[in-house]
Amino acid sequence: MKWKNYLVLCALVALVVSGAIVLVPGLSETLETRLITFLSTNAS
């Protein structure tokens, strides 16, 4: 995969995830909980 395609793909994924967090309340809570759990588990 070329760099330009990769960067476009990363930008699209970031936009989709951001839009889902803003527009879907249950999904945002789930993502937040999983992210906090992941960060607290791997912090040490």
C-alpha positions, 0 to 999 in steps of 0.5 A, spaced: 500 500 500 502 506 498 503 512 503 498 516 500 493 511 500 495 509 507 494 516 510 487 517 506 485 510 510 487 512 516 484 519 516 477 516 514 478 511 520 479 517 524 473 520 522 468 514 522 470 513 529 470 520 531 463 521 528 461 514 531 463 517 538 459 524 537 453 521 534 452 514 538 451 515 545 452 508 547 458 506 543 462 512 546 461 510 553 463 503 551 469 506 547 471 510 553 470 504 558 475 500 554 480 505 553 480 507 560 481 499 562 486 498 557 490 504 559 490 503 566 492 495 565 498 497 561 500 503 565 505 500 569 
